């Protein structure tokens, strides 16, 4: 193999990756206006050319080691490139985000096996696909050797690509300056795309880019809370317990799936909020919004200075004992660096080979804590149950049949969701037993009438409900991934209630701070929510993923990505009119509300 063969090999791979890139647009949808279509063409050609050029430059030095080494290098390196494109397309089709350092860190982190649980069949198909990929790459290499590119032809192709590359970047810079949605919204469709933006340079020349009404304000130093808290602790303080369920679908709360919790709802102290929306469609965003009552956009700021939420820190100031028992690891995501940063000797993980075993261990350790904890000292408890994330459960909870584990490589939008939903329901049935175990144990100890309890989920779990081939979470903001159950056990309650007005995770902290900790500040001093029992309509709800944020008003969603792209859907993830513009403006103002 020689350099001419390598040139052909790079061009062939550019063609293959260009065809693959159409898959991203098939998932995301093509923009049909002239500017949008023009940018799509030059974007694909210009961006793919970077990968083809990189393949050539990485392989070319191996020519000095001989033709055979060049041949081996071309197959090996091109296989890695193609594997990246294939995996990224698979991830994008499922979750609408690309493989990123953050996702890789999460995958290979301490809780990677717990967060990304795949069946044996999935691994078998994956390895067979990799073997097939290497075979295909060998075939492309042999084809390249049959059709070597002449030097002049190679230079012409390179020159043509340079013109397209400049056109692609020039169009993007112009579109960014003028905030052209059909151009800037395509920025996030292809992986590792970093087109040029000249806005900073143009500002120095005296040209001001067009103002985008959806642009978020510039952030600065944190101002949290915005005013000192004024709290009067109770003479007989209540315990606080947050019982959080991973990936909890709202529609799994039925007498058939969760009979024990359904019975608890009829108690006068229990209130069920039937129209509750999480602050995220993924764990980080969902848990962060629950504890801080602020949007996930603040995550890095709080984490960098390890500042816990007032929901937690105020408990320590009032001499509450920490009782933190999570089934999944608290250092992946890094909740030990923000929410629980000030908890001494924080328990980071549970014991057990499966999620349901670790759930049982978390509950057992909470019970052991209560065995030795003095009853005259209040406690702040957190129990995080994980079995519904990955649909795991012991044999005795195999109630719903038939069941099927999700093989992400084989499912499609036409896949029947029923067996997978049954699999999930069985795990929810197990969670029902765990929640009942905790509540019953508190009741037996005489603690239930002095404990304020929040029971909810970090986010939902979609099982092809919208028939768009979404499986799991963190891929869209439809109800199935964001609507979660919420129950409040309030010992002061006098009648069982079910509220149907909209509530959000942002309402939890104001409820606890005012009703339990005795704080009289307005909720706006430390959150973007309000008391859960206040039925005043919420003007908007902010829901975040790892890469996007959505503003929801009623059943309409406007989704904003980090590159300025805008999408509009209804709660079933069908194209729609989007959220109310006035609410969008008010929602985005909250991203600067807690900065000095």
N, C-alpha and C positions, 0 to 999 in steps of 0.2 A: 504494500500500500504506500502511495506517495501523496504529496501535497495536493496534486490535482484530484486524486480520489477523495481526499479529505474535504476539498472544496465542494465536491458533489454531495458528499455525505452531509455537510452542514446545510446545503440548500434543500436536500430531501427532508431533513429534520425540520427545517423552517416550514416546509409545506405541511408536514404532519402536525406540527404544533399549531400552525395557523388554522388547520381544520379543527383541531381540538378546541381552539379558542372560540370557535363558533358555538361550541357547547355551552360556554359561559353565557353567551348572549341568548342562547336558546332558553337557558334557565332564567335569566334576568329579563329578557324581552328586548327586541330591537327597537331603536328609536327611528321613526319613519320620516321625520322632517329632513329636508335636504342637508342642513348643517349637521344634524345628528348622523345621518348615513355617511356623509363624507368623512366625518371624524372617525366613525367606526372602521371604515376601510383603512385609513392611514394609521389609525391606532393599532390595529391588528398587524399590519405589515411592518410598521416602525418598531413596535414592541417585540414582535417575534424575531425580527432581525437582530436584536440585541442578544437574544439567546443563541441564535445560530452563529453569530460572530464570537460569542463567548466559547461555544463548543469548538470552533476552529482554533481560537487562540490557546485554549487549554490543551488541545491535542497536538498542535503543531510541534512543540518542543520534543515530543517523543520520536519525531522523525530522526533526530540525531542518534537515537538508540537503535535504529534499524526499522525496516518496513514492518516486521512482525510486531514490534512493540507499539508502533503507531496504530496498527490494526487492532490490537488488544485494547489500547487506550481509547480509541474511538468508540468501540463497542461498550466499554465500561462506563466512560463518562457520559456518552449519549443515553445509555440506559438510565443513569441516575437522573438526567434532565427529564427524560420521558416519564420516569416514575413520579417525579415531582409534579409534572403537568397532570398526569392521570389521577394521582391522589388529591391534588388541589381541586380538580374538577369534581371529584367525588364529594369532598368536603363542602365545596361551594353549592353543589346541588342539594345537599342535605341541610346546610346551616346558613348559606348565603354569606359566609365569610371565608377568607383565604387562610391557608396555613401560614402562621406567623410565629415569631420567636416566643410570644406569650403563650400561644397554644402548645408549642413544642415543650416549653418549660412546664406547662401543666401536665402534658402527656407523660413526660419523663420524670416528673416530680414525685414526691413521696406518696401522693394519693393517685398516681396515674392509673394504676390497675383498678382502683375503685371507681374513678370517674369515667374511664373509657373501658367499659366491660363488653367484650366481644365473645360470641359463642364459638365453639370449636369449628363448626361449619364455616363461619366467617373467616377464621384463620386458614382453614384448608383452601378455600376459594382464593384468599389473598396470596398464599404462596404459589398456587397453581398459576395465578395471573402474573406473578413476578417471573416465573419460569417462562411463560409464554412471551412476556415482554423481552426477555433476553434473546429468545429465539427470533423474534421479529427484528430486533436490533441487528442481529447477525445477518439476517436476510437483507436489511437495508445497506449494511456494509458491503455485502457481495454485489448488490445492485450498483452501488456507487463505484465499485472497481470496474464495472463494465462500461460506464459512461463518464469518463474523466472530463472535467471542465477545462477548456483552454484558458490560458492566462488572460487573454484579452476579454474573453467572455466573463471571466471572474471579476475583472476590473469594472466592466460595464454594469454588472449586477450590483457590485458594491457601490458604485457611484449612484445608481438609481435608488438603492436603499437609503443612501445618505440624504438624498433629496426628500424622500418620503419621511425619513426620520425628522428632518428639519421642519417639514410641513406639519407633521403630527404635533411636535412640540410648539411650533408657532401658533397653530390653531388653539392648542390648549391654553397657552399664555394669553392669547387674545380673549378666549372664552372666559378665562379666570378673571381677567381685568374687567370684562363687561358683564360677568356673572350670567353667562348663557347656560341655562340648565341642561340643554340637550348635549352639551359638550362636557361640562364639569361633572355631570352625574355619571359619566362613563368611566371616570377615573378609577373607581374601585372594582370594575368588572373583571379586569385581567389581573393576575397576580404580579406582585413586585413591580408595579407600574409607578414610576416617579417622573412624570413629565415636568418640563420647565415651567416655572412661574416667575414672571418678571415684575410682580407688583412692588416688591421692596425697592428694586432698582428704579422703577418708574416713579415711585414716591420721592426718591431722592432728586429726580429730575423735575419735580413739581407737578406730576400728574397723579391725580387721586383716583383710585379704582372705584368703579360703581358700587354703591352701597347695596348690600343684599339684605332685604328685610328679615331674612332668617339667620343672619350671622349672629353668633353668640358673643357676648361681651368679653373683653380681655380680663383674665383673672389676675389676682394679686395675693397678698398675704391673707390668711384665714382670719375671720372675725367670728368666732364661734365660742359661746353664744354672742349674739349682737349686743346684749345687755346682761349684766350680772343677774344670776338667778336669785329670786326671792322665794325661799321655801320655808315652810313651818312643818317640821317633822311631826308625825303623830306620836302621841304618848304610847300608843299600842300599834306600832307599825306592822303593816301587812307584809308577808313574804311575796316575792314576785317570781313567777316561773314562766319562761318562754319555751314552749314545746313546739319545735319546728320540724316539719316533715319535708324531706327532699322530694322535689318533682311531684307535687301533690295536685292532681287534677280535681277541679271543683266538682265535676259530675261523678266522682267516685264516692262522694258522701251520699249514700243511699242506705236504707235499712237492710238491703240485701248484701251490700259490700261491707258496710261498716255498722253492724247492728248495735254494738255496744255504745259507740259514740252517739248514735241516733237516740239511744235511750237517755243518755246524759243530757241531751238538748232539752228534754222535757222538764229538767230540774229548774226551779225558779231562779237560781243563781246564774244560769247559763244563757248567753245571748249569741245567736247565730247571725252573722253578717253574710247574706247570701250573694251579694254583688260586690265582692272584694277583689281588687286588682293589685297584683304585686308591683313593686317598683322596678322589676327586671324580669327577663326571660332566661336568666342564667343565675348560678349560685352567687357569684360575687355581687352582682347588682341587686339581686333579691334580698340577700341578707344585709347588705350595706344599707339599703333603703329602709329596711325594717327597723334596724337599730338606731341609725342616725336621723331617720325621717328627712333625708336629703337625697338629691339625685346622685347616681353612681359617678357622675362627672367629678365629684369631689374626692373620689377614692385615693388618688395618688397624693393629694395634699394631706389628708389625714394620716395616710400610711407613712409618708416621709418623716413626719414628726411624731408618729405613734401616739396620736391623740384619740382617746376613746370617746364614744358617744356619751351624752349626758344621761341617757337611759341607764348606762352602766356606772359611769363615774359618780353620779349622784348617789347611787346605792352604796358605794364604798364610803362616801362622805357621811352617810347616815348610819355607818357601822353595820352594813349588811355583810354577811359572809358569802363568798363566792361558791357556787355549786355548778360548775361548768362540765357537762358530760356530753360530748359529741361522739357519735358513732364514726363519722368520717373525720379525717385529719384536720386539725385547726391551723396547720401551717401550710396547707395547700388546698384552697387559696389561703393567703397569709392573714387570716383573721387574728393571729397572735401578734400582729404588728399594728393593728388598728383597734378593732372592737374590744379585744381582750388583752391589749398591750400592757395594762397595769395589773393584771391578775397574777399574784405570786404563785409559783409552782404550778403553772397552768397545765392541766391534763390535755395533752395534744391528740391522743388517739385512743381507740378502743381495741380490745383483744378479740380475735376471732378470724376464721378463714373466709367467711362470707359476710355480706352486708347484714343479713338478719341476725347472725351470731353477734356481730359487733353492736347491733341495736340492743340486743338483750343485755350485753355486757355494759352498755351505757346506762341502761335502766337499773341494772343491779348495783352499779357503783353509786348511782344517785340514792338508791335505797340504803346502801351502806353508809353514805354520808349522813342521811337522816338518823341512822341508828346511834351515831355518836354526837350529833349536833345538838347543842343546848337549845331548848324550845323557847327560851326567853330572848334569843338573838335572831333577828330576821335574816333570811337568806335571799340572795338573787340567784335563781336557777336557770340553766339553759340546757335543754336536752335536744339534740339534733339526731333524728332518725333517718336512715338512709335507704331502707329496703326498696322503696318505690323507685329509686334511681337505679335502673337496671333490672327491675322486677324480680327480686329474689325473695324467697320465703321458704319456711320449713314444710315438710310433706303434709302436715295436718291442715295447712291453709290452702291446699289444692281443691278449692271449692268450685271454681268455674272452669269449664272445659268446652271445646278443646283449647289447648294452649300451644304457643309457638314463640320461640325466641327470635328477636329481630336479627336478620343477617343483612347488614346495611349494603352489602354488595349485590344482593339479589332482589331487594324490594323495589317497587315502583309505585307510581300514583294509582295504578290499577290493582295493587295488592289488597286483598281483603284484610281489613284491620281487625276483624273479630277475634281470631286466635291470639293475636298480640295484645289486644285489649283485655282479654280474659287473663292472660299472663300477668298483666299489670294489676287487674282487680284482685288477684290472689295476694299480691304483695301488699295492697291496700288493706285487705282483710287481716293480714298479719299486723300491720301498723295499728289497726283498730284495737287489737288485743293489747298492744304495748301502751297505747294512750289510756285505755281502760285500766291497765295495771297500775300506771302512775297515779291516776285519779283515785282509784280504789285504795291504794296504799296511803295516800295523803288523808283520805277519809278515815281509814282505820286508826291512824295516828292522831286524829283530832286536829289536823293541820289544814284541812280543806276549807274550813270556815274562816281561816285567817290568811288565805293565799289568793292573790290576784293572778290569774292565769291567762296567757295568750296562747292559743293553739292555731297554727296556720302553716302554710307552705312557703318555701322560698320562691317557687315558680311552678308553672304547670308542666305538662308532658304531652306532646302531640303524638298521636298514633295514626297518621294519615287521615285525620279527621276532615281536613279541607280538600282532600284528594289532589293535593299539589306535591305529593311525595315528600312531606315533612315527617320526620320520625325523631322524636326527642324534644329538644328545646334549643334556645339561642339561635333560632333560624328565622322566626317571624314574631310578630306581636299580636297575633290573633288570640282569641279567648282561650284556646286550648293550652297555650303556653304561658298565659299571664293571669287567668282567672283562677284563684285559689280559695279554698275554704278559710274562714276565719271565725273562731269561737272565742268568746271572752267569759271566763268564770269570774264573776264579781260577787264576793260574799255579801255585799250590800244589796244585791238584786232581790226583787220582790216578786217577779213574775217571769216565766220563760218567754223570750221574745225572739222573733225573726225579723231582721231589718233587710229591706230590699233596696234601699237607696245606696248609691255608689260610695264605697269607702276604699281606701288605699293603704299600702304599707306606711305611707308618710303620716298616717293618723295614729299609729301605735305609740310613739314616743310622747306626743302631747297628752294622750290619754293616761299613761302611767305617771308622767311627771305631775300632772294636775291632781289626779284622783288618789295616787298612792304616796308620792313624795311631798305633796302639799305645796307645789310651786304655783305661784300666782301670775307669773309672766305670761304675756300673750304668746301663743304658740309660734308666731312669726319670729320671735327672738331666737329660736333654735331649730325651726323646722319649716317645711312648706306644707304641712298638714294641719289638721284640726282634730278635736276630740271625736273619737269614733261614734259616740252617742249623740253628736250634733248632726242633725239631718240637713243642715244647710248645704245646698248643692255644691259639690266641688267643681270649680270652673274648668279644671283640666287634670289629667294625670300624666306623669312622665314615666315612661317605661324604657329601660336601657338594656342593651346587649353589650358584648365586649367591644363592638365596633360601631354601633348605631344607637340612636335614641329616637323614641317615638313620643309624640304628644297626642293624647287621646281626649276627645270631647264627645260625650255620649257614646255612640258606637262607631265613631269615625277616627281614623288614625292618619297622622302625617309623620312619615319616617324620614329622618335626616341622617346621612352618613357623615363621616369625618372629613369628607372631601367636598362637601357642599351639595351632594346629590339629594334629591327630594323625591319621595314616593308617597302615594296616597292610597289608603285601603279602608275597607270596613272591618268589623271585628271578625269576619270570616276569611279575611285576607283576599278579598276580591277588590279590584280597582274601584275606587270611589272618589267622592269629592274631597275627602280629607278633613282634618280637624278645622275648627273655627279659627280664622286668621288672628283675631283679637286674642284668643286663648293661647295661640302659638307664641305670640309676642310676649304675653304675660309669663308663659312657661319658661321661655328662654331667658327671661330676666332673672329667674331663680338661680341661674348658673353663675351669676355675679353677686347674688344677694348676701352671701356669707364671706365676702372678701372685704378687706379694709379699703 
